[in-house]
Amino acid sequence: MHIARPGPGKRRETRPRIANASMRVFLANGFEATTLDMIAAAADVSRHTFFSSFDSKDAVLESWEGGLADALRTAIAEPAAARLCDIP
């Protein structure tokens, strides 16, 4: 039986989706309280797919080193901007 593996294009899309979902879950729940199942659900992937992209949730954080400040700035600004739109 042959198991189809995703091509390189699919992998390039999946890794950032997992990283982005992880950051949202980390911000909402804290790093320690976040489980791999929570990340997989948020990214709409299986645990197997998570581990195909990252070795651990620590590895997800390491992948954000270069853009962490920008990601946090965006995550913090989005809710504030949404609230500003609701002001009468």
N, C-alpha and C positions, 0 to 999 in steps of 0.2 A: 504494500500500500504506500503510495506517495503522498507525503504531506506538503501541501503548497505553502511556501514561505513568502511573506510579503517582499516585494521588490524594494530597491533602495529608495525610490520616491515615497513609498508608503512609510518606510522607517523614518525618513526625514520629516514627515508630517506627524508621526506618532510621538517621537521624543519630545518635541516642543509642547505638544498637547498635554503630555504627562507632566512636564515641568511646570506649565502654567496652572494646571489643575492642582498640582502639589502645593504651589505657592498659595493659591486661594484657600486650600484646606489648612495649611500651616497657619495662615493669618487668622482664620476663623477659629481654630481649635488649639493652636499652639503646637510646636514641633513634637513634644513628647506624647501628647494625647492623640496625635494623628497616627492612624494605622495604614498599612499598605492597602487594606481593603477599602478604606475611605478614599485614598488617592485613586485606586483603580476605578472605583465607582464614579468619582468626579470626572475622570478622564474618559470614561466609557470604554475601558479596556479590561482585560483579564489580568490576574496576578502574573501569569506567565508572560504576557506582553509587557507588563511593567518590568519584570526581571530581564527581558530581552533588551530593554533600553537602559536600565539602571541596575546597579548591584544592590542598592539600599536607598532608604530615604535620605541618608547622609550624602549619597552620590548626587541626588537631585539638588541639594543645597550647593554642593560644589560646582554643579553645572551653571548655577546662577551667579557665581562669584563676579564675573565681568559685568553683568547687568542687574545686579541685585538692587542697587540704589535706584535705578530707573524703574524697576518693577515695583518696588515698595512705594515710590512716589506716585506711580500710576494707580496702584491699589488703594492708596490713601485718598487720592484726589477724586477718584470716581464716585464714591459715595457722597462726598461733599458737593460735587458738581450736581449730582442727582437731587440732593436736598435743596440746592439753590433754585433749581427749576420748579420746585414745588411751592416756593414762597409766593404768596399772593401779592 
